[in-house]
Amino acid sequence: MTTPQRPTGLSRAEVAAKVAAAIPDGACVNLGIGAPTAVADHLPDGVEIMLHTENGMLGMGAAPAPEHVDPDLINAGKQAVTAVLGASYFHHADSFAMMRGGHVDLCVLGAYQVSQRGDLANWSTGAPGAIPAVGGAMDLATGAREVVVMTDLLTRDGTPKLVQDCTYPLTGVACVTRVFTDHGAFTITDGRFALDEIYGDADVRWLRATLDLDLVDARQEDQT
């Protein structure tokens, strides 16, 4: 089967805005290291979302302007952040207790692979010489009430990140519920990916040919 030419998609900032818009009002949310941190810069006005960072802060805000950077105020990825009114600081161990104890409503994580049953692989490719980076992802994958993934649909060489079964070491089993990518948003249900939205110039034909999955077009179901 010949795969159609790769279409244009959303920018990382645009995907972050999609994720931010889907977060429910009043949620306590952890943003994983990497691309998910951009979600903090796109939270909609008029909603109260408490951002948690595993290095010990609740009430994290968006990235500061360069002239307002505080070197002591960082997220888990060592990026400069701001604090919203009422923010609190606590020990690293207390932060992990919140994550492991089910006190985080939703987390947004990056991924190397996500399987159709919701398995997540995001800490190692298993390649020789690769530097593993577990961090708190395993704690979030099992402790957060909902796990959302934000990632590119394809790797740089065009390999899909949405797969039937993960071939990389797992971070969590059957934990992911939603995936936001540059070409579309998906919900995982009944062991299959359901397409909720298409972004950019992609279409269902291209997605099915590229991913080689039993992809459900939930948009058609919504219209019936």
Secondary structure, 3 states (H helix, E strand, C coil): CCCCCCCCCCCHHHHHHHHHHHCCCCCEEEECCCHHHHHHHHCCCCCCCEEEECCCEEEECCCCCHHHCCCCCECCCCCECCEEEEEEECCHHHHHHHHHCCCCCEEEECCCEEECCCCEECCCCCCCCCCCCCCCHHHHHHHCCCEEEECCCECCCCCECEECCCCCCCCECCCEEEEECCCEEEEEECCEEEEEEECCCCCHHHHHHHHCCCCEEHHHHHHC
